[in-house]
Structures are given as C-alpha cells and as structure tokens.
C-alpha cells in the first residue's frame, strides 16, 4: 500500500457559507486543465513565440548596451596613445619639412649670396637714407661684390658713404650693417635655429604644453 504525497490536494473544501447557505468566500482551487482545443493551442504557441521574441530582443539590447560601454572604454583608453601618435607624426613631418627647407635655402644662398643683403637694404631704406655713413661687414667682399652692394644702396635711397669690411670667417650670405642710428645683422644658421625654436614652440602649444619663445632681432 502506498501513501499519497503530502502536497497532493485532490479535493479542496475551502468554500465558506453563512447560516442561510449563501457563499461567503469562494474556493481558490483551480483545477489543472489537461485538454486544449486547437484554437487554444495556437493561442498558447503564439503567446510563447511573442514572449520568446521579447526576451530575445531584450537580450540583444542588453548586449548592445554592454558592447557600447566596452567600445567607449576602449576608445577612452586608446585616446592618449592616439594623441601621442598624432603628435609624433606632426613633429616628424615638421622636422622633415624643416630639413628640406634648410637644404633648399642653403642651395639658394650659395647661388644668390647677396639676396638677403639686398632684401635688408630695401627694408631699411627709410632708416638709412639720412645716414652719412654705413659699414657693411661680410665675407668675400671683392670689387665686383662691392660695386653690386653700392648699386643696391643707391637703389634703396642711401646716398652716403659705404665702408666695406671683409670678414672671411662669416658664413655665406651672412652680413652686418652698421649706421649712425642702428645696426642689422643676418646669419643663416641663427635664422634657421630661430625658425626651429618657433616651430617647436608651436608644436608644444598644439600638444598643450607651450613654452615661451626666446625672440631675437635681426
């Protein structure tokens, strides 16, 4: 002889009646339905499919949200490295451009060594035109070069005396001008160094740690 499980409930007598026989509280027992019509089966299947689809969509949205968070974290972690790579690329590109510019400038100055002096005389025309005397210091001041500089001074409006001082140790295209009220000088190496400093400062400013430029007059 076997005993029924303790949680078995074949009958339920939980309906309450009052003295007149009226129902005060109905039974909460709902019998398990064991047979379904085809229409009910189709409805249950459709409901199950809807619930499965909603669950799948919710899972996809959750995965998308987690993926976006992961991507955001990866980008945030990679941003400093990317910024460093970009800054290095800018610095290398600028250095390459400066190197090419130095080569081109050196070739141009070797071919036209008097060009910087001519430009300086044209720029200083209004400052030197009233001066009685001007001293020109440069390397390779032979008679032909002196005659050309004299012509440049006349074209610039200078009518005073031009005194030449040959300085063999000065670089090609470098010069020094001295007159009563002022002085001007040019050295290709120093000019290139100043441009390099200005470029470095500009790159540093772009990277967020700019440094002051030590300016110097020509």
C-alpha positions in Angstrom: 0.0 0.0 0.0 1.4 3.4 -1.0 0.6 6.7 0.5 -0.2 9.9 -1.5 2.4 12.7 -1.5 2.0 15.2 1.3 1.5 18.1 -1.1 -1.2 16.2 -3.0 -4.6 18.0 -2.9 -7.3 16.0 -4.8 -10.1 17.9 -3.1 -10.5 21.3 -1.6 -13.2 22.3 0.8 -12.4 25.9 1.3 -15.7 27.4 0.3 -17.4 29.2 3.2 -21.1 29.5 3.6 -23.1 31.6 6.0 -26.1 30.4 8.1 -28.5 30.9 5.3 -26.4 28.8 2.9 -25.0 31.7 0.9 -21.4 31.6 -0.3 -19.2 34.0 1.8 -15.8 33.1 0.3 -15.4 31.0 -2.8 -12.8 28.4 -3.2 -9.4 29.4 -4.6 -8.8 26.0 -6.1 -8.4 26.0 -9.9 -8.3 22.6 -11.5 -5.4 21.9 -13.9 -6.6 21.9 -17.4 -5.5 18.8 -19.2 -7.1 19.2 -22.6 -6.9 22.1 -25.0 -8.7 22.8 -28.2 -6.7 23.5 -31.4 -7.6 27.2 -31.2 -6.3 27.4 -27.6 -3.1 25.5 -28.6 -2.5 28.1 -31.4 -3.0 30.9 -29.0 -0.6 29.4 -26.4 2.0 28.9 -29.1 1.6 32.5 -30.4 1.9 33.8 -26.8 5.0 31.7 -26.3 6.6 33.0 -29.5 5.8 36.6 -28.5 7.4 36.1 -25.1 10.4 34.4 -26.6 10.8 37.2 -29.2 10.5 39.9 -26.5 13.1 38.1 -24.3 15.5 37.8 -27.3 15.1 41.5 -28.1 15.7 42.4 -24.5 18.9 40.3 -24.5 20.1 41.8 -27.8 19.6 45.3 -26.4 21.5 44.4 -23.2 24.3 43.0 -25.3 24.4 46.2 -27.5 24.5 48.4 -24.4 27.4 46.3 -23.0 29.2 46.5 -26.3 28.8 50.3 -26.4 30.2 50.5 -22.9 33.2 48.3 -23.9 33.8 50.3 -27.1 33.7 53.6 -25.1 36.1 52.3 -22.5 38.5 51.0 -25.3 38.4 54.4 -27.0 39.0 56.3 -23.8 42.0 54.0 -23.0 43.3 54.4 -26.6 42.9 58.2 -26.8 46.2 59.2 -25.1 48.1 56.7 -27.3 46.4 58.0 -30.4 47.1 61.6 -29.4 50.7 60.7 -28.9 51.0 59.0 -32.3 49.4 62.0 -34.0 51.7 64.4 -32.2 54.8 62.3 -33.1 53.6 62.3 -36.7 53.2 66.1 -36.7 56.7 66.5 -35.2 58.3 64.2 -37.7 56.5 65.9 -40.6 57.6 69.3 -39.4 61.2 68.1 -38.9 61.2 66.7 -42.4 59.8 69.9 -43.8 62.5 71.9 -41.9 65.3 69.7 -43.2 64.1 70.1 -46.8 63.8 73.9 -46.3 67.3 74.1 -45.0 68.7 72.2 -48.0 66.8 74.4 -50.4 67.8 77.6 -48.6 71.4 76.6 -48.5 71.4 76.0 -52.2 69.6 79.3 -52.9 72.0 81.3 -50.7 75.0 79.6 -52.3 73.7 80.7 -55.7 72.5 84.2 -54.6 74.6 85.2 -51.6 73.7 88.9 -51.9 69.9 88.3 -51.9 69.5 88.6 -48.0 71.5 91.8 -48.0 69.5 93.2 -50.9 66.3 92.4 -49.1 67.6 94.1 -45.9 68.7 97.3 -47.7 65.2 97.5 -49.3 63.5 97.1 -45.9 65.8 99.6 -44.2 65.7 102.2 -46.9 63.7 104.8 -44.8 66.0 104.2 -41.8 69.4 104.6 -43.6 68.6 107.2 -46.3 69.6 110.1 -44.0 72.7 108.4 -42.5 76.0 109.9 -43.7 77.9 106.6 -43.5 77.2 102.8 -43.4 79.6 99.9 -42.7 79.0 96.6 -44.4 80.6 93.5 -43.0 80.6 90.2 -44.9 82.7 87.5 -46.4 84.0 87.6 -50.0 83.7 91.4 -50.5 85.7 91.7 -53.7 85.4 94.6 -56.1 82.6 93.1 -58.1 80.5 92.4 -54.9 81.3 95.9 -53.5 80.1 97.5 -56.7 76.9 95.5 -56.6 76.3 96.5 -53.0 76.9 100.1 -53.8 74.2 99.9 -56.5 71.8 98.2 -54.1 72.4 101.0 -51.6 71.7 103.7 -54.2 68.5 101.8 -55.2 67.4 101.7 -51.6 67.8 105.5 -51.3 71.1 105.6 -49.4 73.4 108.4 -50.7 76.1 108.4 -48.0 79.5 106.7 -47.8 79.6 102.9 -47.8 82.6 101.4 -46.0 83.3 97.6 -46.5 84.9 95.3 -44.0 85.7 91.9 -45.4 85.1 89.2 -42.7 86.4 85.8 -44.1 85.1 83.9 -41.1 81.4 84.9 -41.7 79.1 82.3 -43.3 78.0 82.6 -46.9 75.2 85.2 -47.2 75.7 86.4 -43.7 76.2 90.2 -43.1 76.3 93.0 -40.6 75.2 96.5 -41.3 76.1 99.5 -39.1 74.9 103.1 -39.5 74.6 106.1 -37.2 71.3 105.2 -35.7 71.2 101.4 -35.8 72.5 98.0 -36.7 71.2 95.0 -38.5 72.7 91.5 -39.0 71.8 88.2 -40.6 73.2 84.7 -40.1 71.6 81.8 -42.0 72.4 79.3 -39.2 70.9 81.6 -36.5 67.8 82.3 -38.6 67.3 78.6 -39.1 67.7 78.0 -35.4 65.1 80.7 -34.6 62.7 79.1 -37.0 63.2 75.7 -35.4 62.5 77.2 -32.0 59.4 78.8 -33.2 58.2 75.5 -34.8 59.0 73.6 -31.6 57.0 76.1 -29.6 54.1 75.9 -32.0 54.1 72.1 -31.8 54.3 72.3 -28.0 51.4 74.7 -27.9 49.3 72.3 -30.0 50.2 69.5 -27.7 49.1 71.6 -24.7 52.4 72.5 -23.1 53.6 75.6 -24.9 56.9 77.2 -24.0 58.0 80.7 -24.3 60.0 81.7 -27.5 63.3 83.4 -26.9 63.0 86.1 -29.6 66.0 87.9 -31.1 66.1 90.8 -33.5 67.7 90.5 -36.9 
